[in-house]
Every structure is written in structure tokens, then in C-alpha cells.
Amino acid sequence: MLEYMWVINMKNIDIIKECISYKEEKEWFEFKENWFSKNEIGEYMSALSNSAAIQGRKEAYMIWGINDMNHKIIGTRIDFDKTIDGEPYKHYLARKLNPSINFVISEEMVEGKRIVLLKVSAAKVVPTAFDGVRYIRIGSSKERIDKFPSLESELFSHLTFGIPTIQNVESDYQDLSFQQIRDYYSSHNIKINKKNFEINLGLKNRDDKYNVLGQLLSDNSYIPIRFAIFSGKTKASKLYSVKEFGYKCLVHSLNEVLEYGKILNIPQADEDDRTMERKEISLFDYDAFREAMINAFLHNKWVEKNEPMITMFSDRIEIFSRGGLVPLQTLDGFFKGHSIPVNEKLSEIFLQLHISEKTGRGVPIILNAYGKKAFRFSNDGLTVVIPFNRKNNIGDKVGDKVGDKVGDKIKLTTSQVKALAEIRNNPNITKPELCIACSLSKTSIDNAISYLRKNNYIKRVGSNKTGHWEVIE
């Protein structure tokens, strides 16, 4: 059924501004200035309609009057109220589109410039074709979909079975157990029905097979969660260590990562303008780190069975979650904390276990600490950057400016920091295990341990064979 109209609509202006706010065109919108092509507009409509279906969006857009390079509003002269070969052009488009889809053409004034917005409904049941050919968007390009068989198959799957979710996609593993998540509920004094908890938590799909959610919450998720630490500012620098937190219940992995963040957030002595007591400043804002990490676990595109990436450099931590924003989430809403969950049932479970909350404070907390520059959006996901507030470089001695008092601690070297972090994380760790965990030689570990003990960072409790380390706060 054909539907078109020319209206002034504030919602349309919001759509235009939302699209402009992205750094580059997405699969679901296209910018033009005054460009017109009788058939290519219809081909774009086919491509946008099909891409909207794959992306899980209700509609897609072509917008005239926007420069596609810098996204500046320049206005347009394009006119859809024209006749082509004796036929109204809008009727021509509707006749060539198959199956018939809704499209709406609106004229708006934005910043005093005329903008034309073409809204195209997402494909339903079968892909949308123009003049018998089906098109798709590859990045910001329009292509025939038959050139991409895997994408065509994905589109048909979405149209037939709906958008894949962690609840309707079957896990590759069916021999799963759930003692860890049961214990977690018990430790938080939340009663669960042992007989029906798999149903209540939505761990199986309609075919009574464990789904991806079941896999994530099982005792072995079969998914790695790694925290990589590099010595410099890029991955080209030396890799110090890789800490493994995966292959267990996702909730436990998240808790371990958060605890590791506390270890890494070493208090620094601030000697600037010191007059009385020494101030201690954390390496980074832990609340922002915690919110970014929870969001990464909660909103990661787990349906593709790929994990978030956590990387620490000399000046920052980067937390990358796959998939980016959900289809109905706008950038403006995102920054205001209007959260739309990627994984709805996982979000419910996180709320139930008080890991997250419904107040939408996560993103605003990060914004308050680091501003919008902390967020980097890309086609494949979202990276949150947690910068370090370093008062001293690795290896500097705190007190160089004013001298140390007896009992004051000095800045540690990189080797000493790594050894202390591992000891804090595992008081029973042995020196050979420290060598492996810190990627250091036996001599380096011996020297680090000796220094840490001598300067009252750690002490040994019990014998060398049966005792353990204790970190002196």
C-alpha cells in the first residue's frame, strides 16, 4: 500500500539531527544534496528497506540537503512532485517496488534550510525489490544482494525467524551445568526454584535446547574474557600480561574483572604543593570503570558468541563491546542514560542480582568523569576509554621534590607493580607462578619481592612452603 505525505513534523527533524550526529553514514540512512536518478532512488529504497530489516530497525532514511562528507546542512532543490514519462514519480516508485512497502516523503526546515526526508519501511516476510532486483547496503554503498549469498541468507533468516537473540539462538554446547549461578543467587539471599530455574531464567529456546544465554550463565561458558596489558600506548608495544577471566559463568567473570580493576587502580601519592599530609589520587575513576565494564558485559552482542575486549595501555584502559547501539537507541538518548538493552533477559538477571540498576546512571557517570570523548563508536561496536590520571611516571620516586619521611612508600617500578597486583589477586601465588603471570624472569621476581617486603608493601605469613602473602595497606 502506497503512503506518502508532505508534513512539518518535529519527530522528522529529530530523525534528521540524529543521522547527522553520526560520523559516517550507516546501513540505514543515506545523505544526498540535489542528486536525482529515476531508477537509482528506487534501488536505494530497496537497499535501505532490506538493510533496516537486517539491522532490526522499523524504517530507514534517505535525506536530501546534507553534505555526505561533513554532514553540514546545505539545503536542497529536489522535487518529488514531478511527472516521469506521463506518470507521477511517486506512483512510479510505488509500482516498481515489490512487495509494496510504505514510504513517506516529508519536507522540513532545519536551520533555515529546506531538507527532504524519505522514510522507507523495513522489509517484511520477503526482501524488498525494485524493478525485480533486490539490493542491500554494504557500509554506505548500494549493492545487488545476490552478490553476497551469506548476507542474503541472513536477511531471509531475519525475515522468517526474527532478529537473532541470545534466547532464540541455540548454543553450540548442550552439556551444560549451572551450579555457579545457583550459588550466586544463594549468596545474595535470592531464592530460586531449583526445579524450574532454567525456565525462569530463560536458558532454553522453544525447541527445549540450551540457548546462548544458557551458555553464558553455565559453569563453563566456552567464551574467553581476557584483560591484556601493554607497556606503551599501542598494541605495537610490549605485551606485559594477559589475565584470563573467562570459561566460567558470565556473572563470576564480570565480578573477577571488576575486582582486578580495583587491584590495578593503584593509589598515587600527590606531592604537588605538599604542605601537610600527602594526598592519594587513584589512577582512574573506578565508578566510571565499573559502569563501563558492566555495560560492556550487558550490551555486548553475545549472539555472535564473541566476547568484549579489555585492554590496558600505559595511559588508559579501553573497554570494547561488540554490536554498538541497539536499533531503537539514539545517540541523544544514549548520552542521557535512556538505556535500551541489547540482551533483555540478561538485563533482567543483572537487575535481579543488583549488578545493574534501572536508573540509567551508567553512561552519565562516565560522562561526568571523562566527557563524551570517552566514547568511541564504530561500525562493529563501542569502545569506552578510561584515561589515567598519572601523577608520576612508572619508576619515578614520589618525594623527589620534597624528600621522603620515614615510613612513607615510594613509587614502584613496573615489575614491582605487576608482582604486587598478582599477589593482591592471589595471596597463595608462588614465585614460579609469579614469573609466568608477570612475564618476568626469576631474578626480576626475586628482586621485586625483596623490595616489596623491605618497603612494607607485603609480608610473608607462615613458612615459605605452606604460608601465604599479605598485602600491607
C-alpha positions in Angstrom: 0.0 0.0 0.0 1.4 3.4 -1.0 1.6 6.0 1.7 3.2 9.5 1.2 2.7 12.9 2.5 4.3 16.3 2.9 4.1 17.4 6.6 6.1 19.5 9.1 6.9 17.1 11.9 9.2 17.7 14.8 9.9 13.9 15.0 11.3 14.1 11.5 13.6 16.9 12.5 14.8 14.7 15.4 15.5 11.9 12.9 17.5 14.2 10.6 19.6 15.5 13.5 20.2 12.0 14.8 21.5 10.9 11.4 23.7 14.0 11.2 25.2 13.2 14.6 27.0 10.1 13.3 30.5 10.5 12.0 29.6 8.4 8.9 26.6 7.0 7.0 25.2 3.8 8.3 23.4 1.0 6.5 20.0 2.5 7.4 20.4 6.1 6.2 21.9 7.9 3.2 22.7 11.6 2.6 22.3 13.4 -0.7 22.3 17.0 -1.8 20.4 17.6 -5.0 21.1 14.3 -6.6 18.2 12.7 -8.6 18.1 9.5 -10.6 14.9 8.0 -11.8 15.7 4.4 -11.0 18.6 4.6 -8.5 16.4 6.2 -5.9 14.2 3.1 -6.1 17.3 0.9 -5.9 18.3 2.8 -2.7 14.9 2.3 -1.3 15.2 -1.4 -1.8 18.7 -1.5 -0.2 17.6 0.6 2.7 14.5 -1.4 3.3 16.4 -4.7 3.4 19.2 -3.3 5.5 16.7 -2.0 8.0 15.3 -5.5 8.3 18.8 -7.0 9.0 19.6 -4.2 11.5 16.3 -4.7 13.3 15.0 -1.2 12.6 11.5 -0.3 11.6 12.5 2.1 8.9 15.4 3.6 7.0 16.0 7.0 5.5 17.3 9.0 2.5 17.9 12.6 3.4 18.4 15.4 0.8 20.1 18.6 1.7 23.0 17.2 3.7 26.6 17.0 2.6 27.6 13.3 2.9 31.2 14.2 3.7 31.0 16.7 6.5 27.3 16.3 7.3 26.6 20.0 7.1 23.1 21.2 6.4 23.1 22.9 3.0 19.5 22.6 1.8 18.1 21.0 -1.4 16.2 21.8 -4.5 15.0 18.2 -5.2 11.3 17.9 -6.1 9.4 14.7 -5.9 6.2 16.3 -7.2 7.2 15.7 -10.8 6.0 13.6 -13.7 8.2 11.0 -15.4 7.0 9.8 -18.8 3.5 10.9 -18.0 3.3 9.2 -14.6 3.7 10.9 -11.2 7.1 9.9 -10.0 5.9 8.7 -6.6 3.5 6.4 -8.3 6.3 5.1 -10.5 8.4 4.3 -7.4 5.4 2.5 -5.7 4.7 0.5 -8.9 8.3 -0.7 -9.2 8.8 -1.7 -5.6 7.8 -5.3 -4.8 6.3 -6.2 -2.5 4.6 -2.9 -1.9 6.1 -1.1 1.1 5.2 2.1 2.9 7.3 5.2 2.2 6.8 8.7 3.4 8.3 11.9 1.9 8.5 14.9 4.2 9.8 18.4 3.7 11.3 20.1 6.7 13.1 23.3 7.5 16.3 22.8 9.6 18.4 25.8 10.5 16.6 27.8 7.8 17.4 25.2 5.1 15.0 23.0 3.1 15.5 19.3 3.8 13.7 16.4 2.2 13.3 13.2 4.2 12.3 9.9 2.6 11.3 7.3 5.2 11.2 3.7 4.0 9.7 0.8 5.9 11.8 -2.2 6.7 11.2 -5.4 4.6 8.7 -7.9 6.0 8.2 -11.5 5.1 10.3 -11.3 1.9 13.1 -8.9 0.8 12.1 -5.7 -1.0 13.0 -5.5 -4.7 13.0 -2.6 -7.2 12.2 -3.5 -10.8 12.7 -7.2 -9.9 16.1 -6.8 -8.3 16.9 -6.9 -4.6 19.5 -4.6 -3.2 21.4 -4.2 0.1 23.6 -1.7 1.8 27.3 -2.7 2.4 28.5 0.1 4.7 27.4 3.2 2.8 27.3 1.5 -0.6 24.3 0.1 -2.5 24.8 -3.4 -4.0 22.8 -6.2 -5.5 22.2 -8.7 -2.7 22.7 -11.7 -5.0 26.4 -10.8 -5.0 26.5 -11.6 -1.3 24.9 -15.0 -0.7 25.7 -15.1 3.1 24.1 -11.7 3.6 21.1 -12.8 1.5 20.7 -15.9 3.7 21.0 -13.7 6.8 18.2 -11.4 5.5 15.9 -14.4 4.8 16.6 -15.8 8.2 15.7 -12.5 9.9 12.5 -12.2 7.9 11.5 -15.7 8.7 12.6 -16.2 12.3 13.1 -12.7 13.5 16.2 -11.0 14.8 18.6 -13.4 16.4 18.8 -13.0 20.2 20.6 -14.8 23.0 17.3 -16.6 23.8 16.3 -17.9 20.3 19.8 -18.9 19.1 20.8 -22.4 20.1 24.1 -22.9 21.9 26.8 -25.0 20.3 27.0 -26.8 23.6 24.2 -28.7 25.3 26.1 -30.5 28.1 25.8 -27.5 30.5 25.7 -27.2 34.3 24.6 -24.2 36.4 26.0 -24.6 39.9 27.9 -21.2 39.9 24.8 -19.2 39.0 22.8 -21.0 41.6 25.4 -20.3 44.3 25.5 -16.7 43.2 21.7 -16.3 43.7 22.1 -18.0 47.1 25.0 -15.8 48.2 22.7 -12.8 47.5 19.8 -14.3 49.5 17.7 -14.6 46.5 15.6 -17.8 46.4 15.3 -19.7 43.1 13.2 -22.7 42.3 15.8 -25.4 41.6 13.3 -27.4 39.6 12.2 -24.6 37.3 15.1 -22.1 37.4 16.2 -23.0 33.8 12.7 -22.0 32.5 12.5 -18.9 34.8 15.9 -17.6 33.7 15.1 -18.4 30.0 18.1 -20.7 29.5 16.4 -22.7 26.8 14.8 -21.9 23.4 11.4 -23.1 22.1 12.9 -26.4 21.0 14.0 -27.1 24.6 17.6 -26.6 23.6 20.1 -24.6 25.7 20.4 -21.1 24.1 23.3 -18.6 24.1 22.0 -17.2 27.4 22.2 -20.6 28.9 25.8 -21.0 27.6 26.8 -17.6 29.1 25.5 -18.5 32.6 26.7 -22.0 32.6 29.7 -23.2 34.7 31.7 -23.2 31.5 30.6 -20.5 29.1 33.2 -21.6 26.5 33.9 -17.9 26.0 37.2 -16.3 26.9 37.3 -13.0 28.8 40.8 -11.6 28.7 42.4 -8.5 30.2 45.5 -7.6 28.2 48.2 -5.2 29.5 50.6 -3.4 27.2 53.7 -1.4 28.2 53.1 1.5 25.8 50.2 3.4 24.2 49.5 1.0 21.4 49.3 -2.7 20.8 52.6 -2.5 19.0 54.3 -2.0 22.3 55.4 -4.9 24.5 52.7 -7.1 25.9 53.1 -7.4 29.7 50.5 -9.9 30.6 47.1 -11.3 29.7 44.8 -12.1 32.6 42.2 -14.8 31.9 38.7 -14.5 33.4 36.6 -16.5 31.0 35.3 -20.0 30.6 33.0 -19.8 33.7 29.6 -18.2 34.5 29.5 -14.7 33.0 28.5 -13.2 36.3 31.5 -14.6 38.0 33.8 -13.4 35.2 32.4 -9.9 35.5 33.0 -9.9 39.3 36.6 -11.0 38.8 37.3 -8.3 36.2 35.8 -5.7 38.5 38.0 -6.9 41.4 41.0 -6.9 39.1 40.2 -3.3 38.2 40.5 -2.4 41.9 43.9 -4.0 42.0 45.1 -2.0 39.0 43.7 1.2 40.4 46.8 1.9 42.5 46.7 5.0 44.7 49.3 7.5 43.8 51.0 10.0 46.1 50.4 13.6 45.1 53.4 15.6 46.1 52.3 18.7 44.3 52.3 21.8 46.6 52.5 19.4 49.6 52.3 21.3 52.9 50.8 18.8 55.4 49.6 15.3 54.7 50.3 13.5 51.4 47.2 13.2 49.2 46.5 9.9 47.4 44.9 10.1 44.0 43.6 7.0 42.2 44.9 6.1 38.8 41.4 6.2 37.3 37.8 6.8 38.3 36.7 3.3 39.5 33.0 4.1 39.3 33.3 5.0 35.6 35.4 1.9 35.0 32.8 -0.3 36.8 29.8 1.2 34.8 31.7 0.8 31.5 32.6 -2.8 32.3 29.0 -3.7 33.4 27.6 -2.1 30.2 30.1 -3.9 28.1 29.1 -7.3 29.5 25.4 -6.4 29.5 25.1 -4.9 26.0 27.7 -7.0 24.1 26.4 -8.8 21.0 26.7 -12.2 22.6 24.5 -13.7 20.0 27.6 -13.8 17.7 29.5 -15.6 20.5 32.3 -13.1 20.6 33.5 -11.5 23.9 34.2 -7.9 24.8 37.9 -6.8 24.6 39.6 -5.2 27.6 43.0 -3.6 27.0 45.2 -1.6 29.3 47.8 0.7 28.0 50.3 3.0 29.8 47.8 5.9 29.7 44.4 4.3 29.6 42.1 1.3 29.7 39.9 0.6 26.6 36.7 -1.5 27.0 35.3 -2.6 23.7 31.8 -4.2 23.4 30.6 -5.6 20.1 27.5 -4.6 18.2 27.1 -0.9 19.2 23.8 0.7 19.9 20.5 -1.2 19.5 18.3 -0.2 16.6 15.9 1.9 18.6 18.6 3.6 20.6 19.5 7.2 19.6 22.8 8.8 20.4 21.0 11.6 22.3 19.1 9.0 24.3 22.2 7.1 24.9 24.1 10.0 26.4 21.0 10.9 28.5 21.1 7.4 30.1 17.9 6.2 28.3 19.1 2.6 28.2 17.6 0.1 25.7 19.1 -3.3 26.5 20.7 -5.4 23.7 20.1 -8.6 25.7 16.8 -8.2 27.5 16.8 -11.3 29.6 20.4 -10.9 30.7 19.5 -7.3 31.7 16.6 -8.7 33.8 19.0 -11.1 35.5 21.6 -8.3 36.2 18.9 -6.2 37.8 17.7 -9.2 39.8 21.2 -9.7 41.2 21.7 -6.0 41.8 24.7 -5.9 39.4 23.0 -3.1 37.4 20.0 -0.8 38.0 17.2 0.8 36.0 18.1 4.4 36.8 20.2 4.8 33.7 23.1 6.3 35.7 25.9 4.3 34.0 26.6 6.5 30.9 26.0 9.7 32.9 28.6 8.6 35.5 31.2 8.0 32.7 30.2 11.3 31.1 30.7 13.2 34.4 34.1 11.7 34.9 35.5 11.9 31.3 33.0 13.5 29.0 31.8 12.4 25.5 35.4 11.9 24.4 35.4 8.7 26.4 33.0 7.0 23.9 34.2 5.9 20.5 31.5 4.5 18.2 32.4 2.3 15.2 30.6 0.1 12.8 31.4 -3.1 14.8 31.0 -1.8 18.3 31.6 0.7 21.1 34.8 1.5 22.9 34.9 3.3 26.3 38.2 4.9 27.1 39.2 5.3 30.8 42.2 7.6 30.8 44.7 7.5 33.6 45.4 10.4 35.9 49.1 9.8 36.4 50.9 11.9 39.0 54.2 10.2 38.4 55.7 8.1 35.7 56.5 4.4 36.2 59.8 4.3 38.0 59.7 7.8 39.5 60.2 8.1 43.2 57.5 10.0 45.0 59.1 12.6 47.2 61.9 13.7 44.8 60.8 17.2 45.2 60.5 17.5 49.0 62.1 14.3 50.4 60.6 11.3 52.0 59.8 10.8 55.6 60.4 7.5 57.4 57.6 5.1 56.7 56.5 6.8 53.5 56.2 4.5 50.5 57.8 5.3 47.2 56.6 4.8 43.6 57.1 1.3 42.4 58.7 0.1 39.2 56.7 -1.7 36.5 57.9 -5.1 37.7 57.1 -4.3 41.3 53.6 -3.1 40.4 52.9 -6.2 38.4 54.1 -8.5 41.2 52.1 -6.6 43.8 49.0 -6.8 41.7 49.3 -10.6 41.3 50.0 -11.1 45.0 47.0 -9.0 45.9 44.9 -11.0 43.5 46.2 -14.4 44.7 47.9 -14.4 48.2 48.9 -18.1 47.7 50.8 -17.4 44.4 54.3 -18.9 44.2 57.4 -17.3 42.8 57.4 -19.6 39.7 53.7 -18.7 39.2 54.6 -15.0 39.5 57.2 -15.4 36.8 54.6 -16.7 34.4 51.8 -14.3 35.4 54.1 -11.2 35.2 56.1 -12.4 32.2 59.3 -11.7 34.2 62.5 -13.7 34.9 63.2 -15.4 38.3 65.8 -12.7 39.1 63.3 -9.9 38.4 60.7 -11.5 40.6 63.2 -12.1 43.4 64.2 -8.5 43.3 60.6 -7.3 43.2 59.6 -9.5 46.2 62.7 -8.4 48.2 61.9 -4.7 47.5 58.2 -5.1 48.4 59.0 -6.8 51.6 61.8 -4.4 52.6 59.5 -1.4 52.0 56.5 -2.8 53.8 54.2 -3.4 50.9 53.9 -7.1 51.6 54.8 -9.6 54.3 55.0 -13.4 54.4 52.7 -15.2 56.8 53.8 -18.7 57.7 56.5 -20.7 56.1 57.8 -20.4 52.5 56.1 -23.7 51.6 52.8 -23.5 53.4 52.3 -19.8 54.1 50.9 -17.0 52.1 51.5 -13.4 51.2 49.7 -10.5 52.9 49.5 -7.1 51.3 50.1 -4.3 53.8 47.6 -1.5 53.1 
